[in-house]
């Protein structure tokens, strides 16, 4: 899920993988939705609102309405 030339580093934790398995039972398209999100991030698109006051650039996802 990570592109070597991308300046953005995406790490998937064991906890996230476990939670994703449980969520996938209810939300069938969650894996493809996440893959789409990861591809956008690796392409350099900034998605969501930046959280200030943190050493790293952290963004909070915008909620769908």
C-alpha positions, 0 to 999 in steps of 0.5 A, a space after each residue: 500500500 505504499 509507493 516508494 517514490 511518495 513523500 508521504 509515509 503511510 503506516 498500517 498498525 496491527 490494531 488498524 488491520 484488526 479493526 478493519 477486518 471487523 468493519 469490513 463485515 459491516 461495510 463491504 466497500 471499506 477496503 476499496 475506499 481506503 485504497 482510494 484514499 491512500 492513492 490520493 495521499 500518495 499523489 500529494 492530495 491533501 485531504 481534510 483539515 490540518 491539526 495545528 500545534 503538532 510537530 508533524 503535519 496531521 490532518 483530520 478527515 472531513 466528514 461526509 454529509 
